[in-house]
Amino acid sequence: MNSEITVSVCMITFNHETFISQAILSVLEQECDFEFELIVANDCSSDETHEQIQKLLKNHPQRKRVIYYNHKKNIGVIANFKDALTKCTGKYIALCDGDDYWTDVNKLQTQVDFLDSNRDYIACFHNAKVVNQKEQETNFHEWSSAKEVDVEDIIMRGGGIFPTAALLYRNVINPDQFSLNTKSGDSIIAYNLASLGKVYFINKYMSVYRLHDGGVYTSLRVDSHKVLEDLIGNIGLLTKFRKESARKYKKHYNNAIRKQLQRISNRVGLKFILNLVVKNKLQIIDCLYYLKHKIIK
């Protein structure tokens, strides 16, 4: 077995006392012919998350794989994610939030084998089950076969293109560029991947994505202020990556920005939209598109 770290698993957690043990165990149970580490970053949880982590690691035979950081004050989801990524030393990075978990002990081996054998791919992700609070299951993707993922799909769907716990990517993304004005670290990673190389979808269920009241995206859906804040933050990200992207991808970023503006326009007035366009230096076509949209309405 190679003694160097091949995969760094990044796990951020906040108030996941009910889920954190299952998440950590699902990582430590991985069967691999390479070394991996698990970076757990607890953002000063106010529940028993810290105690659950300590209890699990106290006597676990794989506890030496785990590097645990318990922040003394809450720094926020993106700051915590960014800080955790800076601690990752592996050739590849895998993600698993503290409220999700992996369901296949060969998950890491499967993904590492793919990227080792396909140097032109920057990342791969697999399918996942989505489980709600009633333990009802749905499929994250309805895709029926493995495939290369279109850059347009990645840009248009942002972080929603992959379940967080399903992604494995080459350790080439600089965490310093992570903006604190968005709650979607997944989107930052997705837009980076779109510009760096090809992404592959493995048609196999190897993780679970939980929907619960304490989840970041569940809370976004029920809090209108947070929804608007997240949409605005995502426009900032899209504008940044559009500026840096290859010319052939700029039209995809334009379409994604318009999609976000449309979602915002359904919640706020035209003046707010125009201020947003000016602030983010969006193209005049974006402004005109939404003037027309509001007039038609």
C-alpha positions as CSV (number, residue, x, y, z in Angstrom):
1,M,0.0,0.0,0.0
2,N,1.3,3.5,-0.9
3,S,2.1,5.4,2.3
4,E,1.4,8.8,0.7
5,I,-2.1,10.2,1.1
6,T,-4.0,9.6,-2.1
7,V,-7.3,10.9,-1.0
8,S,-8.2,13.6,1.5
9,V,-11.9,13.4,2.5
10,C,-13.2,16.8,3.5
11,M,-16.1,16.7,6.0
12,I,-17.6,19.9,7.3
13,T,-20.2,19.7,10.1
14,F,-22.5,21.9,12.1
15,N,-25.2,20.7,14.5
16,H,-25.2,17.2,13.0
17,E,-25.3,15.2,16.3
18,T,-27.9,12.8,14.8
19,F,-25.9,12.1,11.7
20,I,-22.2,12.7,12.3
21,S,-21.3,9.2,13.5
22,Q,-22.8,7.5,10.5
23,A,-21.0,9.9,8.2
24,I,-17.6,9.3,9.7
25,L,-18.0,5.6,9.9
26,S,-19.0,5.4,6.3
27,V,-15.7,7.0,5.4
28,L,-13.5,4.9,7.8
29,E,-15.1,1.7,6.4
30,Q,-13.7,2.3,2.9
31,E,-11.7,-0.6,1.5
32,C,-8.7,0.8,-0.5
33,D,-5.3,-0.2,-1.8
34,F,-4.1,3.4,-1.0
35,E,-3.9,5.7,2.0
36,F,-6.6,8.3,2.7
37,E,-7.2,10.9,5.5
38,L,-10.4,12.3,6.8
39,I,-10.5,16.0,7.7
40,V,-13.4,16.8,10.0
41,A,-14.1,20.5,10.6
42,N,-16.8,21.2,13.2
43,D,-18.0,24.8,13.0
44,C,-18.6,25.3,16.8
45,S,-21.8,23.2,16.9
46,S,-24.3,24.1,19.6
47,D,-25.5,20.6,20.0
48,E,-23.7,17.3,20.9
49,T,-21.8,17.0,17.6
50,H,-18.4,17.5,19.2
51,E,-19.2,14.9,21.9
52,Q,-20.4,12.4,19.3
53,I,-17.2,12.8,17.3
54,Q,-15.0,12.4,20.4
55,K,-16.9,9.3,21.5
56,L,-16.6,7.7,18.1
57,L,-12.9,8.4,17.7
58,K,-11.9,7.4,21.2
59,N,-11.5,3.7,20.5
60,H,-12.0,3.4,16.8
61,P,-9.2,1.3,15.2
62,Q,-9.0,3.8,12.2
63,R,-9.0,6.9,14.3
64,K,-5.5,7.8,13.2
65,R,-6.9,8.5,9.8
66,V,-9.0,11.4,11.2
67,I,-7.7,14.9,11.6
68,Y,-10.3,16.8,13.7
69,Y,-10.7,20.5,14.0
70,N,-13.3,22.0,16.4
71,H,-13.6,25.7,15.9
72,K,-14.1,27.7,19.1
73,K,-16.4,30.1,17.4
74,N,-18.8,29.8,14.5
75,I,-17.1,31.1,11.3
76,G,-19.8,30.1,8.7
77,V,-20.2,27.3,6.2
78,I,-18.0,28.7,3.4
79,A,-15.2,29.8,5.8
80,N,-15.3,26.4,7.4
81,F,-15.3,24.6,4.1
82,K,-12.4,26.8,2.8
83,D,-10.4,26.2,6.0
84,A,-10.9,22.5,5.8
85,L,-9.8,22.3,2.2
86,T,-6.6,24.0,3.0
87,K,-5.8,21.1,5.3
88,C,-6.3,18.5,2.5
89,T,-2.9,17.1,1.4
90,G,-4.1,14.2,-0.9
91,K,-3.7,13.8,-4.7
92,Y,-7.6,13.8,-4.8
93,I,-10.3,15.3,-2.7
94,A,-13.6,13.7,-1.8
95,L,-16.4,15.4,-0.1
96,C,-18.9,14.2,2.5
97,D,-20.8,16.6,4.7
98,G,-21.6,15.6,8.2
99,D,-25.2,14.9,7.5
100,D,-24.6,12.7,4.5
101,Y,-23.0,9.3,4.2
102,W,-21.5,6.8,1.8
103,T,-23.1,3.4,1.1
104,D,-20.4,1.5,-0.8
105,V,-17.1,0.4,0.9
106,N,-15.5,0.5,-2.6
107,K,-16.6,4.1,-3.4
108,L,-13.2,5.7,-3.1
109,Q,-11.4,2.8,-4.9
110,T,-13.9,3.0,-7.8
111,Q,-13.4,6.7,-8.3
112,V,-9.7,6.7,-7.8
113,D,-9.3,3.9,-10.3
114,F,-11.3,5.9,-12.9
115,L,-9.3,9.1,-12.5
116,D,-5.9,7.2,-12.4
117,S,-6.9,5.5,-15.7
118,N,-8.3,8.6,-17.4
119,R,-5.9,11.5,-17.0
120,D,-7.9,13.8,-19.2
121,Y,-10.7,13.9,-16.6
122,I,-10.5,16.4,-13.7
123,A,-13.3,14.8,-11.6
124,C,-15.9,12.1,-11.4
125,F,-19.1,11.7,-9.4
126,H,-21.7,9.0,-9.0
127,N,-25.4,8.8,-8.4
128,A,-27.0,9.0,-4.9
129,K,-30.2,8.4,-3.0
130,V,-31.9,11.4,-1.6
131,V,-33.5,10.6,1.8
132,N,-36.0,13.0,3.5
133,Q,-36.9,13.1,7.2
134,K,-39.6,10.5,6.7
135,E,-36.9,8.1,5.3
136,Q,-38.5,8.3,1.8
137,E,-36.0,7.8,-1.0
138,T,-35.7,9.3,-4.4
139,N,-32.9,9.3,-7.0
140,F,-30.6,12.3,-7.3
141,H,-30.2,11.8,-11.0
142,E,-32.5,10.0,-13.4
143,W,-29.6,9.5,-15.8
144,S,-29.6,5.9,-17.1
145,S,-25.9,5.4,-18.0
146,A,-22.4,6.5,-17.3
147,K,-21.3,9.5,-19.4
148,E,-19.1,12.6,-19.8
149,V,-21.0,15.5,-18.3
150,D,-21.6,18.5,-20.6
151,V,-19.8,21.7,-19.5
152,E,-23.1,23.6,-20.2
153,D,-24.9,21.3,-17.7
154,I,-22.3,21.9,-15.1
155,I,-22.5,25.7,-15.5
156,M,-26.3,25.9,-15.6
157,R,-26.8,23.6,-12.6
158,G,-23.8,24.8,-10.6
159,G,-23.5,22.8,-7.3
160,G,-26.7,21.0,-8.1
161,I,-25.0,19.0,-10.8
162,F,-23.6,16.5,-8.2
163,P,-24.6,15.3,-4.8
164,T,-21.8,16.7,-2.5
165,A,-20.9,13.3,-1.1
166,A,-20.6,11.8,-4.6
167,L,-17.7,14.0,-5.9
168,L,-14.0,13.1,-6.2
169,Y,-11.7,15.6,-7.9
170,R,-8.0,16.3,-8.5
171,N,-6.6,18.5,-5.8
172,V,-6.0,21.5,-8.1
173,I,-8.6,24.1,-6.9
174,N,-7.2,26.9,-4.8
175,P,-9.4,27.5,-1.7
176,D,-8.3,31.1,-1.5
177,Q,-10.7,32.0,-4.3
178,F,-13.8,30.8,-2.3
179,S,-16.1,33.8,-1.9
180,L,-17.8,34.3,1.5
181,N,-20.8,35.9,-0.2
182,T,-22.3,32.6,-1.2
183,K,-23.3,29.5,0.8
184,S,-22.6,27.2,-2.1
185,G,-19.1,25.8,-1.9
186,D,-20.4,23.1,-4.3
187,S,-21.0,25.8,-7.0
188,I,-17.5,27.2,-6.6
189,I,-16.1,23.7,-7.2
190,A,-18.5,23.0,-10.1
191,Y,-17.5,26.2,-12.0
192,N,-13.8,25.5,-11.4
193,L,-14.2,22.0,-12.7
194,A,-16.0,23.3,-15.8
195,S,-12.9,25.3,-16.7
196,L,-10.2,22.8,-15.8
197,G,-11.2,19.6,-17.5
198,K,-13.7,16.9,-18.2
199,V,-16.1,15.5,-15.6
200,Y,-17.5,12.0,-15.6
201,F,-20.7,10.5,-14.2
202,I,-20.6,7.0,-12.8
203,N,-24.0,5.4,-12.9
204,K,-23.8,3.7,-9.5
205,Y,-25.5,4.6,-6.2
206,M,-22.7,5.0,-3.6
207,S,-23.9,7.7,-1.2
208,V,-27.0,9.3,0.5
209,Y,-27.9,12.9,0.4
210,R,-30.1,13.9,3.4
211,L,-32.9,16.5,3.3
212,H,-33.7,17.7,6.8
213,D,-34.6,20.9,8.6
214,G,-31.0,21.6,9.7
215,G,-29.5,21.2,6.2
216,V,-28.1,24.2,4.4
217,Y,-30.2,23.9,1.3
218,T,-33.4,22.9,3.1
219,S,-33.1,26.0,5.3
220,L,-32.5,28.1,2.2
221,R,-35.8,26.9,0.6
222,V,-37.9,27.9,3.6
223,D,-36.3,31.3,4.3
224,S,-37.0,33.9,1.6
225,H,-34.3,36.2,2.8
226,K,-31.7,33.4,2.6
227,V,-33.0,32.4,-0.8
228,L,-32.5,35.9,-2.2
229,E,-29.1,36.2,-0.5
230,D,-28.0,32.9,-2.0
231,L,-29.2,33.8,-5.5
232,I,-27.3,37.1,-5.4
233,G,-24.2,35.4,-4.2
234,N,-24.4,32.9,-7.0
235,I,-24.7,35.7,-9.6
236,G,-21.5,37.1,-8.2
237,L,-19.8,33.7,-8.7
238,L,-21.2,33.3,-12.2
239,T,-20.0,36.8,-13.2
240,K,-16.5,36.1,-11.8
241,F,-16.2,32.8,-13.6
242,R,-17.7,34.2,-16.9
243,K,-14.9,36.8,-16.9
244,E,-12.2,34.1,-16.5
245,S,-13.8,31.4,-18.7
246,A,-12.8,30.5,-22.3
247,R,-14.8,32.4,-24.9
248,K,-16.8,29.3,-26.0
249,Y,-18.3,29.0,-22.5
250,K,-19.3,32.6,-21.9
251,K,-22.7,32.0,-23.5
252,H,-23.4,29.3,-20.9
253,Y,-22.5,31.7,-18.1
254,N,-24.8,34.3,-19.6
255,N,-27.7,31.9,-19.7
256,A,-27.0,30.8,-16.1
257,I,-26.9,34.5,-14.9
258,R,-30.2,35.1,-16.7
259,K,-31.7,32.1,-15.0
260,Q,-30.7,33.4,-11.6
261,L,-32.0,36.9,-12.4
262,Q,-35.3,35.5,-13.4
263,R,-35.6,33.7,-10.1
264,I,-34.7,36.9,-8.3
265,S,-37.2,39.0,-10.4
266,N,-40.0,36.8,-9.1
267,R,-39.2,38.0,-5.6
268,V,-38.2,41.6,-5.8
269,G,-38.8,44.8,-7.8
270,L,-37.3,46.0,-11.0
271,K,-35.2,48.7,-9.2
272,F,-33.5,46.0,-7.2
273,I,-32.7,44.0,-10.4
274,L,-31.2,47.0,-12.1
275,N,-29.0,47.8,-9.1
276,L,-27.9,44.2,-9.1
277,V,-27.0,44.4,-12.8
278,V,-25.0,47.6,-12.3
279,K,-23.2,46.3,-9.2
280,N,-22.1,43.1,-10.8
281,K,-21.3,44.8,-14.1
282,L,-23.5,42.4,-16.0
283,Q,-23.8,42.7,-19.8
284,I,-26.4,45.1,-21.1
285,I,-28.2,42.2,-22.7
286,D,-28.9,40.9,-19.2
287,C,-30.4,44.2,-18.2
288,L,-32.6,44.5,-21.4
289,Y,-33.7,40.9,-21.0
290,Y,-35.1,41.6,-17.6
291,L,-36.6,44.9,-18.5
292,K,-38.6,43.0,-21.1
293,H,-39.4,40.3,-18.6
294,K,-40.8,42.8,-16.1
295,I,-42.8,44.8,-18.7
296,I,-44.4,41.6,-20.0
297,K,-45.4,40.6,-16.5
